[in-house]
Amino acid sequence: MRSLEQWLTYQVQLHPQTIDLGLERLSRVLSQLHWHQPSVPVLTIAGTNGKGSVAAYCSAILKCAGLKAGMFTSPHLRDYRERIQLDARWVEPEALVAAFEKIEAARGDVSLTFFEYNTLAALLVFEAAPLDAWVLEVGMGGRLDAVNVVDPTVAVITSIGLDHQEYLGSTLDAIAREKAGIMRTLRPAVFGSRELPPAIEAIADSLGARLKRLGRDYGYTREDGTWRYHGSQWQLPDLPPPALWGDTQYDNAATALAALEEIEGFDISPAAVAEGLRSVALVGRFQLVPAPDAHRPAWILDVAHNPHAARVLAANLRALNVPGRTLAVCGILADKDAAGIVAELRDCIDEWWFVPTEGERGSSGAALQKRVAAQLSGRGRTALSIGEACAAASAAAAAQDRIVVFGSFHTVGPALDWLEGGN
């Protein structure tokens, strides 16, 4: 019998391509497994940025309402089991291995990508658990993403930005069309940004899907220390600020509420909403790590990996100013718009350490620095590892400074390991 680690190593090697969008392989395996669409409500969340936050809000509020939700997200930061959660707890290794064994027995000669195997495991784990709802985060795009084999009760699209253009298209309109592929006929759809691409509205109209748009069909008002949500079903005054930091989190929280209010038969009280907003946690999204003592700097960790996310990170850094300098540990995958990311942050960073990222899409720190040289402000250095860069930045920082680690899940995860290692 393979261990969990052995299964994951096996899955990485199974398919010739890391990313190979399409639903045909998954559908064939699901047919062999005699799988059926879930009988409980499903929230499917797509978008360039913000989808992990919206999923976390939905899951936290459902839990505080006494409802058990399964949540599937990707990628993970440090432990694969982060991806599949039952009632806000990581899936047990035994349940994962059991799901992998079923998939392997059913797939025959069907070659699956690592993410397809991951998605199938989540569906089997959720199917076997006594759940009240599923919260599914799309991996990439929407129309051809593995998650889209499930028919959502409510489809959520958080935002549209340029990312993964080699797979989704080179324009915002093309990317919007791919993400709109999660919408279903006559079922509600929620759009979480104020700038609505025409393709989203056109596809919703063609499906007869009722489209709810932030700022038009639902929204919020920030007040003195609280905020008010106003939607199609709920009017919620005196809500506490979201536990996730940054102005954009009000958009994300409101989008989660706009999706949840569309689910019929759930008793979600204002008190449950408030407690969910207070208790929500999401590692690596403008995560503040306070200075351990008066002589050392604070840290901020953010997985921002495209220009739109970098723009949000820059706004958050400006809003949370410090008297000293801002030092950056930056690692970005080779297929990302590194120059665009650094351009958004150049005025916020005083000194840079560029670090390697691993895997087929990885890059050395030196190669990354070369890619962004034209956009760089402040002194730039390279490091042979993320731990080495974190140690160097920590040594260079004064107590009034701060250190920002960003650019990829592959960067933030190892940095968290380094920080929690007692450094």
C-alpha positions as CSV (number, residue, x, y, z in Angstrom):
1,M,0.0,0.0,0.0
2,R,1.3,3.4,-0.9
3,S,1.7,6.1,1.7
4,L,0.2,9.6,1.1
5,E,3.6,10.9,0.1
6,Q,4.2,8.0,-2.3
7,W,0.8,8.6,-3.9
8,L,1.6,12.3,-4.5
9,T,4.9,11.5,-6.0
10,Y,3.2,9.0,-8.3
11,Q,0.5,11.5,-9.4
12,V,3.1,14.1,-10.4
13,Q,4.6,11.7,-12.8
14,L,1.4,10.2,-14.3
15,H,0.6,12.7,-17.0
16,P,3.0,14.2,-19.5
17,Q,1.8,17.7,-19.0
18,T,1.5,19.6,-15.7
19,I,-1.4,21.6,-17.1
20,D,-3.8,20.1,-19.6
21,L,-7.2,21.6,-19.4
22,G,-10.3,19.7,-20.4
23,L,-13.1,17.7,-18.8
24,E,-13.1,14.5,-21.0
25,R,-10.5,12.5,-18.9
26,L,-12.2,13.4,-15.6
27,S,-15.7,12.6,-16.9
28,R,-14.5,9.1,-18.1
29,V,-13.2,8.3,-14.6
30,L,-16.2,9.6,-12.9
31,S,-18.4,7.5,-15.1
32,Q,-16.4,4.4,-14.1
33,L,-16.9,5.5,-10.4
34,H,-20.7,5.8,-11.0
35,W,-20.4,9.3,-9.5
36,H,-23.5,11.5,-9.4
37,Q,-23.9,15.3,-9.0
38,P,-24.1,16.3,-5.3
39,S,-27.5,16.5,-3.7
40,V,-26.4,19.5,-1.5
41,P,-25.9,23.1,-2.6
42,V,-22.6,23.8,-4.3
43,L,-20.8,27.2,-4.5
44,T,-18.2,27.2,-7.3
45,I,-15.8,30.2,-7.2
46,A,-13.7,31.3,-10.2
47,G,-11.7,34.5,-10.7
48,T,-8.2,35.9,-11.3
49,N,-7.8,37.0,-7.7
50,G,-9.9,36.8,-4.6
51,K,-11.4,33.4,-5.1
52,G,-9.5,31.9,-2.1
53,S,-10.7,34.6,0.2
54,V,-14.4,34.3,-1.0
55,A,-14.2,30.5,-0.4
56,A,-12.8,31.0,3.0
57,Y,-15.6,33.5,4.0
58,C,-18.3,31.1,2.7
59,S,-16.8,28.2,4.6
60,A,-16.3,30.1,7.8
61,I,-19.9,31.6,7.8
62,L,-21.4,28.2,7.0
63,K,-19.5,26.7,10.0
64,C,-20.6,29.4,12.3
65,A,-24.2,28.8,11.2
66,G,-23.9,25.2,12.3
67,L,-23.6,23.8,8.7
68,K,-20.9,21.4,7.6
69,A,-19.2,22.4,4.4
70,G,-16.5,20.8,2.3
71,M,-14.0,23.2,0.9
72,F,-11.7,22.5,-2.0
73,T,-9.0,25.0,-2.8
74,S,-5.6,25.0,-4.6
75,P,-2.7,25.2,-4.6
76,H,-1.5,24.4,-1.1
77,L,1.2,26.4,0.8
78,R,2.8,23.7,2.9
79,D,0.7,20.6,3.2
80,Y,-1.4,18.9,0.5
81,R,-4.2,18.3,2.9
82,E,-4.9,22.1,3.0
83,R,-6.7,21.6,-0.3
84,I,-9.5,19.4,1.0
85,Q,-11.2,20.5,4.2
86,L,-14.3,19.0,5.9
87,D,-16.0,21.4,8.4
88,A,-12.9,23.6,8.4
89,R,-10.5,20.7,9.2
90,W,-7.9,19.2,6.9
91,V,-8.9,15.8,5.4
92,E,-7.4,12.8,7.2
93,P,-4.6,11.1,5.3
94,E,-6.5,7.8,5.4
95,A,-9.5,9.3,3.7
96,L,-7.2,10.7,0.9
97,V,-5.4,7.4,0.4
98,A,-8.8,5.6,0.2
99,A,-10.0,8.1,-2.5
100,F,-6.7,7.7,-4.4
101,E,-7.1,3.9,-4.4
102,K,-10.6,4.2,-5.8
103,I,-9.5,6.6,-8.5
104,E,-6.6,4.3,-9.5
105,A,-8.9,1.3,-9.7
106,A,-11.3,3.2,-11.9
107,R,-9.1,5.1,-14.3
108,G,-7.8,2.2,-16.4
109,D,-5.7,3.8,-19.2
110,V,-6.9,7.3,-18.6
111,S,-3.9,9.6,-17.8
112,L,-4.7,12.2,-15.2
113,T,-2.9,15.4,-14.3
114,F,-1.9,16.0,-10.7
115,F,-4.8,18.6,-10.4
116,E,-7.3,16.2,-11.9
117,Y,-6.4,13.5,-9.4
118,N,-6.7,16.1,-6.7
119,T,-10.1,17.2,-7.9
120,L,-11.4,13.6,-8.1
121,A,-10.2,12.9,-4.6
122,A,-12.0,16.0,-3.3
123,L,-15.3,14.9,-5.0
124,L,-15.0,11.4,-3.5
125,V,-14.1,12.6,0.0
126,F,-17.0,15.1,-0.1
127,E,-19.4,12.5,-1.4
128,A,-18.6,10.1,1.5
129,A,-18.9,12.8,4.2
130,P,-22.2,14.1,5.7
131,L,-22.0,17.6,4.4
132,D,-24.5,20.4,4.0
133,A,-22.7,22.3,1.3
134,W,-19.7,22.2,-1.0
135,V,-17.4,25.2,-1.6
136,L,-15.2,24.6,-4.7
137,E,-12.5,26.9,-5.9
138,V,-11.6,26.7,-9.6
139,G,-8.0,26.0,-10.3
140,M,-7.5,27.9,-13.6
141,G,-10.1,29.6,-15.8
142,G,-13.4,27.9,-15.4
143,R,-14.9,26.3,-18.6
144,L,-12.3,23.6,-18.9
145,D,-11.1,23.4,-15.3
146,A,-11.6,20.1,-13.6
147,V,-13.8,21.6,-10.9
148,N,-16.4,22.4,-13.7
149,V,-17.5,18.8,-13.8
150,V,-19.7,19.8,-10.8
151,D,-22.8,21.8,-11.5
152,P,-22.9,24.7,-9.1
153,T,-26.0,26.0,-7.3
154,V,-24.4,29.4,-7.4
155,A,-21.5,30.4,-9.7
156,V,-19.2,33.1,-8.4
157,I,-16.6,35.0,-10.5
158,T,-14.6,37.3,-8.3
159,S,-12.5,39.3,-10.8
160,I,-11.1,39.3,-14.3
161,G,-7.4,40.1,-14.8
162,L,-4.5,39.0,-17.0
163,D,-3.0,35.7,-15.9
164,H,-2.4,32.3,-17.5
165,Q,-2.8,33.9,-20.9
166,E,-1.1,31.0,-22.6
167,Y,-4.1,28.8,-21.5
168,L,-7.0,31.3,-21.2
169,G,-6.4,33.8,-23.9
170,S,-4.5,37.1,-24.3
171,T,-7.3,39.5,-23.7
172,L,-9.6,40.3,-20.7
173,D,-12.6,39.4,-22.9
174,A,-11.2,35.9,-23.7
175,I,-10.3,35.3,-20.1
176,A,-13.8,36.4,-19.0
177,R,-15.4,33.9,-21.4
178,E,-13.4,31.1,-19.9
179,K,-14.3,32.0,-16.4
180,A,-18.0,32.5,-17.4
181,G,-18.0,28.8,-18.3
182,I,-18.9,27.9,-14.7
183,M,-22.3,29.5,-15.0
184,R,-25.3,27.3,-15.5
185,T,-28.7,27.7,-17.1
186,L,-31.3,29.5,-14.9
187,R,-29.0,29.4,-11.9
188,P,-27.8,32.6,-10.1
189,A,-24.3,33.9,-10.8
190,V,-22.4,36.5,-8.7
191,F,-19.8,38.9,-10.1
192,G,-17.4,40.3,-7.5
193,S,-16.0,43.4,-9.2
194,R,-17.4,46.7,-10.3
195,E,-16.0,46.6,-13.8
196,L,-18.1,44.0,-15.6
197,P,-16.6,42.6,-18.9
198,P,-19.3,42.5,-21.6
199,A,-18.7,38.7,-22.1
200,I,-19.8,37.9,-18.6
201,E,-23.1,39.6,-19.0
202,A,-23.7,38.3,-22.5
203,I,-23.1,34.7,-21.4
204,A,-25.3,35.1,-18.4
205,D,-28.1,36.4,-20.6
206,S,-27.7,33.5,-23.0
207,L,-28.1,31.0,-20.2
208,G,-30.9,32.9,-18.4
209,A,-28.7,33.0,-15.4
210,R,-29.6,35.8,-13.0
211,L,-26.4,37.9,-12.7
212,K,-25.7,39.8,-9.5
213,R,-23.1,42.4,-9.8
214,L,-21.2,44.2,-7.0
215,G,-22.2,47.8,-6.8
216,R,-25.4,47.3,-8.8
217,D,-27.3,44.3,-7.4
218,Y,-25.5,44.0,-4.0
219,G,-23.0,46.1,-2.1
220,Y,-21.9,47.5,1.2
221,T,-21.4,50.7,3.1
222,R,-18.5,51.2,5.4
223,E,-19.3,53.0,8.6
224,D,-17.3,53.9,11.7
225,G,-15.7,50.6,12.7
226,T,-18.5,48.5,11.1
227,W,-20.0,48.0,7.7
228,R,-23.5,47.3,6.3
229,Y,-24.3,44.7,3.6
230,H,-27.2,45.2,1.3
231,G,-28.2,42.4,-1.1
232,S,-31.1,40.8,-2.8
233,Q,-32.2,38.8,0.2
234,W,-30.2,40.1,3.2
235,Q,-29.8,43.5,4.8
236,L,-27.1,43.2,7.5
237,P,-26.1,46.3,9.5
238,D,-23.3,46.6,12.1
239,L,-21.0,43.9,10.7
240,P,-17.5,43.6,12.0
241,P,-14.6,44.2,9.7
242,P,-13.4,41.1,7.9
243,A,-10.5,39.3,9.7
244,L,-8.6,39.2,6.4
245,W,-6.7,42.5,6.0
246,G,-7.1,45.1,3.2
247,D,-9.8,47.2,1.6
248,T,-10.4,44.6,-1.1
249,Q,-11.6,42.2,1.6
250,Y,-14.8,44.1,1.9
251,D,-15.5,43.3,-1.8
252,N,-14.6,39.6,-1.2
253,A,-16.8,39.4,2.0
254,A,-19.7,41.0,0.3
255,T,-19.4,38.7,-2.7
256,A,-19.4,35.7,-0.3
257,L,-22.6,37.0,1.3
258,A,-24.2,37.6,-2.2
259,A,-23.6,33.9,-3.0
260,L,-24.7,32.5,0.4
261,E,-28.0,34.5,0.4
262,E,-29.0,32.7,-2.8
263,I,-29.0,29.2,-1.1
264,E,-32.5,28.3,-0.2
265,G,-33.3,26.4,3.0
266,F,-30.2,27.5,5.0
267,D,-30.7,29.3,8.3
268,I,-27.8,31.7,8.4
269,S,-28.3,34.3,11.1
270,P,-26.7,37.8,11.3
271,A,-24.8,36.5,14.3
272,A,-23.3,33.6,12.3
273,V,-22.3,36.0,9.5
274,A,-20.6,38.3,12.0
275,E,-18.8,35.4,13.7
276,G,-17.7,34.0,10.4
277,L,-16.2,37.4,9.4
278,R,-14.3,37.6,12.7
279,S,-13.0,34.0,12.6
280,V,-12.1,33.6,9.0
281,A,-8.4,32.8,8.4
282,L,-6.4,32.4,5.2
283,V,-2.7,31.9,5.3
284,G,-0.5,33.9,2.9
285,R,-3.0,36.6,1.9
286,F,-1.5,39.8,3.3
287,Q,-0.7,37.8,6.4
288,L,0.8,39.9,9.1
289,V,3.4,38.3,11.3
290,P,4.2,40.7,14.2
291,A,7.7,41.3,15.3
292,P,8.7,38.7,17.9
293,D,10.4,41.4,20.0
294,A,11.2,45.1,20.0
295,H,14.5,44.6,18.2
296,R,13.2,42.8,15.1
297,P,11.0,43.7,12.1
298,A,7.4,42.6,11.3
299,W,6.7,40.4,8.3
300,I,4.0,40.4,5.7
301,L,3.4,37.3,3.5
302,D,1.3,37.5,0.3
303,V,1.0,35.0,-2.6
304,A,0.4,37.8,-5.1
305,H,1.5,36.3,-8.4
306,N,0.1,38.6,-11.1
307,P,0.0,42.3,-11.7
308,H,-3.6,42.8,-10.5
309,A,-2.8,41.0,-7.2
310,A,0.5,43.0,-6.9
311,R,-1.5,46.2,-7.3
312,V,-3.7,45.2,-4.3
313,L,-0.6,44.3,-2.3
314,A,0.9,47.7,-3.1
315,A,-2.3,49.4,-1.9
316,N,-2.3,47.5,1.3
317,L,1.4,48.3,1.9
318,R,0.7,52.0,1.4
319,A,-2.3,51.8,3.8
320,L,-0.3,50.1,6.5
321,N,2.7,52.4,6.5
322,V,5.8,51.9,8.7
323,P,8.4,54.5,9.8
324,G,11.3,52.4,8.4
325,R,12.0,50.7,5.1
326,T,10.3,47.9,3.3
327,L,12.5,44.9,2.3
328,A,11.2,42.3,-0.1
329,V,11.9,38.6,-0.6
330,C,10.5,37.9,-4.1
331,G,10.1,34.6,-6.0
332,I,8.0,34.4,-9.2
333,L,7.4,31.5,-11.5
334,A,9.0,31.7,-15.0
335,D,5.6,31.8,-16.8
336,K,4.3,34.8,-14.8
337,D,4.5,38.4,-15.8
338,A,7.3,39.2,-13.3
339,A,8.0,42.6,-14.8
340,G,4.4,43.6,-14.5
341,I,4.3,42.4,-10.9
342,V,7.5,44.3,-9.9
343,A,6.3,47.4,-11.7
344,E,3.3,47.6,-9.4
345,L,5.4,47.3,-6.3
346,R,8.6,49.2,-7.2
347,D,7.7,52.4,-5.4
348,C,6.9,50.4,-2.2
349,I,10.1,48.4,-1.9
350,D,13.5,49.8,-0.7
351,E,15.6,46.6,-1.1
352,W,15.0,43.3,-2.9
353,W,16.1,39.7,-2.5
354,F,15.2,37.5,-5.6
355,V,14.9,33.8,-4.8
356,P,14.5,30.6,-6.8
357,T,11.2,28.8,-7.3
358,E,11.0,25.1,-7.8
359,G,9.3,22.8,-10.3
360,E,8.9,22.8,-14.1
361,R,7.7,26.4,-14.0
362,G,10.4,27.5,-11.6
363,S,13.1,30.1,-12.0
364,S,16.4,30.9,-10.4
365,G,16.8,34.1,-8.4
366,A,19.3,35.4,-10.9
367,A,17.0,34.8,-13.9
368,L,14.2,36.5,-12.1
369,Q,16.3,39.6,-11.3
370,K,17.3,39.8,-15.0
371,R,13.7,39.6,-16.1
372,V,12.6,42.5,-13.9
373,A,15.8,44.7,-14.1
374,A,14.1,47.4,-16.1
375,Q,11.4,47.8,-13.5
376,L,13.6,47.6,-10.5
377,S,14.0,50.4,-7.9
378,G,16.1,50.0,-4.9
379,R,19.0,47.6,-4.4
380,G,18.5,44.1,-5.8
381,R,20.3,40.9,-4.7
382,T,19.9,37.2,-5.4
383,A,19.9,34.3,-3.0
384,L,20.3,30.6,-3.5
385,S,17.3,29.7,-1.4
386,I,14.3,31.3,0.2
387,G,15.6,30.6,3.7
388,E,18.9,32.3,2.8
389,A,17.1,35.4,1.6
390,C,14.8,35.5,4.6
391,A,17.9,35.3,6.9
392,A,19.7,38.0,4.9
393,A,16.7,40.3,4.9
394,S,16.1,39.8,8.6
395,A,19.7,40.6,9.4
396,A,19.6,43.8,7.2
397,A,16.3,45.0,8.7
398,A,15.9,47.4,11.7
399,A,13.1,47.2,14.2
400,Q,11.1,49.9,12.4
401,D,11.4,48.1,9.0
402,R,9.2,45.4,7.6
403,I,9.9,42.4,5.3
404,V,7.4,41.4,2.6
405,V,7.6,37.9,1.1
406,F,5.5,37.6,-2.1
407,G,5.3,36.3,-5.7
408,S,4.1,32.8,-5.4
409,F,2.7,30.0,-3.2
410,H,6.1,28.4,-3.9
411,T,7.7,31.4,-2.2
412,V,5.4,32.0,0.8
413,G,5.2,28.4,1.9
414,P,9.0,27.9,2.4
415,A,9.2,31.4,4.1
416,L,6.5,30.3,6.6
417,D,8.6,27.2,7.3
418,W,11.6,29.4,7.9
419,L,9.8,31.8,10.2
420,E,8.2,29.0,12.2
421,G,11.6,27.3,12.5
422,G,12.4,29.7,15.3
423,N,14.2,32.3,13.1
